[in-house]
Amino acid sequence: MDVSRRLALGGPRGTLGYVVAIAGTALVTGPLLVFRGDVSKTTVVLAYLLVVTAADGQPPGDADERVTMRSAGQVVGALVVVAGPGSPGLGGAERRVLATFANQAALAVERGRQEEQRNRALALQETDRLRTALLNSVSHDLRTPLASIKASASSLLDGEVRWSDAERDEFLATINSEADRLTRLVHNLLDMSRIEAGALDPRLVETSLAELAGPPARRARAASGQRITVDVPEELPAVLADPVRIDQVLTNLLDNARGYAPGSPVEVVARQVGDTVELRVVDHGPGIPGPERDRVFDQFYRVEGGGRRPEGTGMGLAICRGIALAHGGSLQVEPTPGGGASFVLTLPALARREVVRP
């Protein structure tokens, strides 16, 4: 699940409810105390009722006690103004209005409890969905390479068959490639668990964009023979980055571009945009439909197209975005003019240091 989609209960929106409750209570109580003799008790209660309604309009946080705390301030304020020292006793009409006010506060608490229950139910549903997707995806992706490794190893160990050198080499190559596939799967699972736990800690060093973009582009070019161009101007500022992690991101993006746009050129382009730099991996394949451009960064989501069936667990782009966020950057996808997809990796740029010549 794209972490940017989650809203932590009790985060900025939850804090806003407290601000509305405290500031609203203070703003209402001060003038009402000054003009207490000239304002009817009904007006006082209705003024605090407005503050309760405004505060209750904000998300309650991670427990219904927070709604209670918001409403309690207005209840105390109303009682101080209406029935505090120097105030006449409450009449029947005022008691009825105050009872209505108390009921509204109780409803606010109940709504907070219901909201919390809904949030917990949604969180459990999302957890179950991710667990099911993980088990289905991992079990399939584990079974396939394990079956290939087992079949190749069993064939080599079969003493009743005399294999040729070419056949033995083919079995060994299958074992080697499928073992690499298993290794990538395990690494992806570990990376995703670190990202989910907020424990991905990149080792940042000052480096140039050319040093980041060159190696993965050369490997991709050698692996496929596909045309891959790199356009990284020398005057671009350096960045603080973990070269290993950024290499992982660019390798994944280049593999996706080659897989979904086979035979067409792929470009790696770097530009400065304000106080950031952008690394774009541009392909000219079928592209990604608009509604799917955010979903491609979800765990286990894979786009079909490009003349092939989606491979892997669908964790690659989710991991890439997690790495970008850990660097203080971002990863987005845009349509390529003329057709295709452009993945845009944004990183903070370092300020240029002037060279002092003797």
N, C-alpha and C positions, 0 to 999 in steps of 0.2 A: 504494500500500500504506500502510495506516494505520501511521505510524511508531511508535505505541504498542505495536504488536504485535511489533516487532523487539526482540531481546535481543542487545545487542552482545557478541560473544565477547570474553572478557577483561574484562567489565564487573563489576558488583557480585557476580554469582554466581561468576565466575572468581576474583575476589579472595577470596571465602570459602574456596576451596580452599587458597590460600596461608595464610590465617589458621589453618585446621584443621591444616595440615602443620606450621607453625612452632610454634604453641601446643601442639599435641599432642606434638611432639618434645620440647619443653622440659619439659612436665609429666611425660612418661614418663622422660626421662633423669635428671632430678634425683633422684627417689626411688630409682631403680635404682642410681645411683652410690653413694648413701649405704648401701644395703643389698645391695651387690653380692655380698658373701660369703654372704649368706643366701638368695639367689634363684638358682634354677637357670638355666642358659643357655637352656634351652628356653622358660622363662617370659619371659626377656628378649626373645628373638626374637619370640615370639608377641605380646608387648605392642607391639612396633614394627610387627608385621604388622597389628595392629588400627588403628594410626595411619595406615598406608599405605592400608588399606581405606577408612577414613573420609575421607581426603584425596582418594582416587580417586573417591569418591562424588560429589564436586563437579565441575561442568563444567570442562574442562581449560583453557579460554582459547583463544587464537587460534593456538597451535602446540603440537605434542607435546613440545617442549623444556620447556614449563611443567610437564608431568606429570613429566618427568625431574627437574626441580629439586625438586618436591615429594617425590618418592620418595628422591632422593639424600640428603636430610637424615636420613631415618629409617635408611637404610643405614649412613651414617657413625655415627649415634648408636648403633646396635646393635653395630657393630664396636668402638667405644670402650668400651662397657660389657662386652661379651663377651670381647674379645681385647686390651683396652688394658693399660696398665702395671699390674702387680700382679695380673693375672688369670692363672689356670692355662691350659694349652693346651686347644684344642678337642678333644673326643672325637668318635667317629664319629657318635653320635646328634646332637650339636650341629651338626656339619657338615651333616648331612642336613636338619635344621630350617632352618639358615641358608641352605642351597641352595634350600629351598622358599620362604623369604622373598625371596631374590633373584629367583626365578622370578615371584613375585607382583609385585615391583616392575617387572620386565620386562613383565609383562602389563598393568600400569597404563600404562606408556609406549605399548604397542601399542594399548590402548583409546583413549588420547588421540589417537594418530595416526589411528585409524579415525573417531573423533568429528570431528576436524578435516576429514577427507575428506568425511564426510557433510554437514557444515555448508557446505563449499565447493560441493558438488554442489547442495544446496538453494538456496544463494545464486545459483548459475548458473541454476537452473530458474526462480527468481523473476524474475531479470533478463530471461531469455528471454520469460517470460510477459508482463511489463510492456512489453517492446519490441514483442512481437507485438500486444498490445492497443493500444498507442499507435499503431502503424502502421495497424492496421485502423480504429481510431476516427478518427484524424486524416485518413487518406486519404479516408474517407467524408465527414467533415465539411468537408474542403477541396473535394472534388469538387462537392458539392451547391451551395454558394454560387457557386463559380467558374463552374459550368455556367449558373446563372441570370444572373450578370453578363454572361457571354459571349453568351447568347441575347438579352438585352435590348439590349446594346450593338450587336450585329450587326443587330438589327431597326431600331434608330435610324439606323444607317449605310446601310441599304438604300435607295438612291436611287430604286428602281423602285416603292416603296410610299409613298403619301402618308398619313401617320398623322395622326389628329386630335389636337388639343391634349390631350384627356383620355387618349388612348392613349400619347402621348409622356410625359405626367406619370406614368402608371402604370409605364412602363419605367424612368423615372428613379427613381421611388420604390423599385422592385425593386432597382436597382443600389445605391441608398443603403442599404437595409436589409440586403442581402446583404454589402455592404462592412463594415457595422457588425458583422455576424455573424463575418466573418473576423477583424476586429480583436479581438473578444472571445476568439476561439479562440487567437490569437497571445498575447494577454495571459495567458490561462490557462496556456498552455504555459510562458511565462516565469516566472509565479508558481510553478508546480509545480516547475520546475527550481531556483528559488531555495530553495523549501522543502526539496527533497531534498538540496540542498547546504548547508543550514543557514545560508543567506545572506539570509534574509528579515529585514530590519532596520527594524521600525516606528519612525516618528518620533513619539515619545510626547509628548503635551501634556496638561495638566490640563483636563478637560472634563466637562460634566454629561451625564447619561444622556439628558435631554430633547434636548440638542443633537445627540446621536448618533442617537436614534430618530426624531426628527421628520422630517428631510428624506427618508430612504428611504420612510417611510410615506406622506408626501404625494405623492411621485412614483408609488408603486404605486397609490394611490387615483385619481390623475389618469389613469393609463394604462389602468385597467380599469373604473373606476366601481364597483368592488367595495367593500363596506363594510369599512373597516380602522380599528380603534379603537386609540388609544394611551393607556395608563394608566401614567404615570411620575410618582410623587409627588415634589413639590418638595424634600422633606426628605431625599431619598436623597443619600448622599455622592458626591462627584465621583470620577472614575477617571483614571488615566494611560492614554491611548489614542492611537492614530493615527487621527484622524477619517476619513481617506480609506479606510484598510483596514477599519475597523469598518463604514463605510458600504457597502463592498463585501460584507461578510458579511451584513449585514441586507438589502441589496437582493437577494442570492441567496436568502436564506431566505424573503423575502416573495414572490419570483417562484415559488419552489417551492410555497409555500402556495397561491397563486392558481392555479397550474397544476394541482395535484392536488386542489384543493377549489374548483372554479369555482362562483361564485354564493353560496357560504357565507361568513359573516363571518370575518375574520382579526383577531387581536388581538396587539398588542405590549404586553407587561406587564413592568414592572420592579419588583424587590423586593430588599431587603437580606437576606442570609443570612450571619450571622456577620460575618467580615471581608471578605466578597465581596459583589458585587451580581450579580443575575441579570437578563438580558434574555430574555424568552420570546416566541417567535413561535408563536402557537397557531392551528391550523386545525381545522376540523370535517369533514374529508374522510374517506376510507376508512382512513386511518392506515397504519402500517407494521407488518407482522407482527414478533413478538418476535425470531425468528432473524435478521431482516434489519436490526435497529436498529443493530448495530455495522458491518455490511457497507456500509451506505449511505455511510460515510465513506471507503471504499476507492476508490482511483483506478479510473475506468472502470466503476464499478458504478452501475446505474440501476434504480430501482424502477418496476415497471409498475403502473398503476392510475390511478384518477381519471378514467377515460374518455378517456385519451389515450396515445399512444405516447411513451415517453421520448425526450427530445431532448437535444442537446448531447453532449459527450464523456464525461460522468460524472466530471468533475474538480472541479465546483463545490463540493461538500460537503467533499471532501478538502482543497481550498484553504482553505475557511472554517475547518476545524479547525486547519490549519497556522497560519493567522493568529491564531486564539485562543491556541494554544500559544505563539506568539511574544510574545504579550502577558502570558504567565504565567497564562493562564486556561484554559478548557476549553470544549468544545462537545459536547453530548449530545442525544439525542432520547428523549422519553418519550411514552407514550400520553396523549392528551387524554381526561379523563373524559367519557364519553358518546360517544366516537368521535373519531378524528382523531389528529394528531401535534403535539407541542410540542417545538420545538428550543430548547434552553436554552444561552445563551451566558453564561458566568461570567467575571467580571473582578475582579481585586483592587480593593478599595475604598480610597480615601485617607482617612486620619484627618481628622475634622472639625476645623477650626481655629476657636477661639473668637474672636469679634469683640470687641475692646476698645473700649468707648464712652468718649468723653471726658467 
